[in-house]
């Protein structure tokens, strides 16, 4: 029987899989984690490659055994319980994730993070750094992704380039976190308008409770990004409560700060494109996961958080 220790170790930043499961039973069998689905005439088992998985969302109609949780925790896989389609996340430890209880994570990153966090000025500078890197990532990915360019998301288009230039200056000039949050909100609203225009969506209003495809896909995709953010912070050992922007109202807000690094670049445009193409939730999810891997989203999150942890105290 294959033992967990026999599994090839894969760095979290290099792992490829996020799973959303519903109407199934997750269990351990013969040294593997499987999920069981019931077809009309027979039961079917499917393997989960836990060594290459970052997180699992368990949707409606799921159950999981203690033995499976033990194996997932040993492999460093985060587990989240969610509603239908992955939203909303409803089970909580820290933010919305059950985190593996390993105390062999590094301490240098959390110590570096805490070295600046209690200084409001340095915290503001880190928040600006995050927002600036968010725009740099968008420029880089939209500038080379052929599929996005074919859909009209071209970085040299006047409305896109002028918006990014405008908000780059606004981020640099923001005097406090409150103003920076307002700049961020205006940036995202502008990108919604651009995406709606490119996909001929018509007038778009962001509504988390709305049932239209674009809003539903944004909800779903954002929670996938939160999974990557939670994984990044858990592996580096940084508590979710030490946010640099969203922390006044949300205890797990650092996950939102980290997820924001990629949401506008990867989730936002594909939510509108997939809505235009009348894609299913599963097709949208697969598109997001493919883009996460193609553009090394998790690597980018790790690099940013590690760099800030090690250098922010010198700001």
Secondary structure, 3 states (H helix, E strand, C coil): CCCHHHCCCCCHHHCCEEEEECCEEEEEECCEEEEEEECCCCEEEEEECHHHEEEEEECCCEEECHHHHHHHHHCCCEEEEECHHHCCECCCCCCCCECCCCCCCCCHHHHHHHHHHCCHHHHHHHHHHHHHHHHHHHHHHHCCCHHHHHCCCCCCCHHHHHHHHHHHHHHHHCCCHHHHHHHHHHHHHHHHHHHHHHCCCCCCCCCCCCCCHHHHHHHHHHHHHHHHHHHHHHHHCCCCCCCCCCCCCCCCHHHHHHHHHHHHHHHHHHHHHHHHCCCCHHHHHHHHHHHHHHCCHHHHHHHHHHHHHHHHHHC
